Amino acid sequence: MKKWFIAALFTCGFAHADMLDALKAYENKDFAQAQQQFSALLPLGNELAAFNLGAMAYQGEGQAPNLTEALAYFMLAADLKHTQANDLLQKLLQNASEQQVEQAHQRFEQLKQGVVIVATDLDKPRNDSLPQPIRRVNPDYPAEAARSGQFGYVKLRYLVDEQGKVTAVDTIDAYPQRVFEKSSIRAIKRWRYEPSGQKHLMTVRLDYSLGVGVNIAAVEQTVAEHNLWTYAIAGSPQHQLALGMLLSLVDIQSGNGFRYNPELPLTAAADFSIFKKRADPKPAFDGFWGFAEVRVNPDGVITEELKTEFEARSEVTSLVGLTLTGKIETDVYRLHRRSDLQNRGVSVTPAVEASRTMSGLYWWEQSAKNGNVHAQRIMAAYDRQWEDYLLAQQDAEVLAWAGSRLILEGERERGMQFLEQAIAQNYKPAAEMKKQFM
């Protein structure tokens, strides 16, 4: 059993500072500390923690051997998609009585209720429906970054007042850190929006590259030089965080769309070939408004609608049988045309199927599940359950932005309470936010 316990660290990639401390405690036979550390990660849906607790219960480490408890933890690990848990569970079930199995199922349900984070949908279409600014100031490229050929991005969130002026601004994530953030914030504060008579919470991503975009070969070289993939797979949350940022960078700048198929195996090595730019065919039809993901044959004829969101004004209500013209390089494309965007035509983007391990969001999620607070804050901007988790932890950054959102949604008292809590923790943007809502 012990070989499964230790091998899981290197096969699942779900370890962080607490996890490493727990494994160190385990090796030092401080089983009480190890159990405490593993248990603390269970609410985050950490399958390795559940697997390890099952192993300890089965082996009687720090406790009397308990097959029922071991089965319950292995059931939880399997439910959380641990790659080894289900096979091991089936073997142990052969030696369990009916009563033990029934009790294990009851205990499993109790454990499952304590899990507050479930898997994030990595394949959501991006929200491109934000209002456009009437004045946009491009950020200055930091001189040192330009001299060294440094590329990267910054994603920001900010509050726009009733007159269209940008007030409070902060970063959600950035790569590399402490390079482009100041320039981005200075530029965003000079943006202006059409006065609407109401406040808005906005997000935007600013990309920095010299020439015609990010050089994918340079990104691949960066990953190799810093062993990002190796250490991320091995379980380092800091490397998982950095790898997520790099993959997010090339994901968007590649111009492709990606379908992260959970049925595909987690890849043992990075496959940067998926980011190669593919041709964008054109629709040989008009009248479509909305979002769609469609399958086409080699001649560009749409044979299947995989996802569709037709807007009310769309004259087209079925895409099957319609045609995309131009070079067809994949079998799935995304069609996008929103009435609140300034573009006048339908954008067509290749949708490349890939393993989840090629998604930046996947690695952010692993880093977050392994206890990295920076990654948890990034995930909170994408997924409400991570926001709720960090609110329960009294995280100042999340308290401030969630508080502003709640005020805009009509929950003023609760929102102001969150802002006050963030101010008490000296989160600077919170004071500006409160001023805007007074």
Secondary structure as GFF3:
##gff-version 3
##sequence-region A 1 438
A	DSSP	alpha_helix	2	12	.	.	.	ID=ss1
A	DSSP	alpha_helix	17	27	.	.	.	ID=ss2
A	DSSP	alpha_helix	31	41	.	.	.	ID=ss3
A	DSSP	three_ten_helix	42	44	.	.	.	ID=ss4
A	DSSP	alpha_helix	47	59	.	.	.	ID=ss5
A	DSSP	alpha_helix	67	79	.	.	.	ID=ss6
A	DSSP	alpha_helix	85	93	.	.	.	ID=ss7
A	DSSP	alpha_helix	98	113	.	.	.	ID=ss8
A	DSSP	alpha_helix	143	147	.	.	.	ID=ss9
A	DSSP	beta_strand	152	160	.	.	.	ID=ss10
A	DSSP	beta_strand	166	175	.	.	.	ID=ss11
A	DSSP	alpha_helix	181	188	.	.	.	ID=ss12
A	DSSP	beta_strand	200	208	.	.	.	ID=ss13
A	DSSP	alpha_helix	216	225	.	.	.	ID=ss14
A	DSSP	alpha_helix	228	234	.	.	.	ID=ss15
A	DSSP	alpha_helix	237	253	.	.	.	ID=ss16
A	DSSP	beta_strand	257	260	.	.	.	ID=ss17
A	DSSP	three_ten_helix	272	275	.	.	.	ID=ss18
A	DSSP	beta_strand	282	283	.	.	.	ID=ss19
A	DSSP	beta_strand	290	296	.	.	.	ID=ss20
A	DSSP	beta_strand	302	310	.	.	.	ID=ss21
A	DSSP	beta_strand	324	325	.	.	.	ID=ss22
A	DSSP	beta_strand	332	337	.	.	.	ID=ss23
A	DSSP	beta_strand	347	354	.	.	.	ID=ss24
A	DSSP	three_ten_helix	356	358	.	.	.	ID=ss25
A	DSSP	alpha_helix	360	369	.	.	.	ID=ss26
A	DSSP	alpha_helix	373	382	.	.	.	ID=ss27
A	DSSP	alpha_helix	384	392	.	.	.	ID=ss28
A	DSSP	alpha_helix	396	408	.	.	.	ID=ss29
A	DSSP	alpha_helix	412	424	.	.	.	ID=ss30
A	DSSP	alpha_helix	428	437	.	.	.	ID=ss31
###
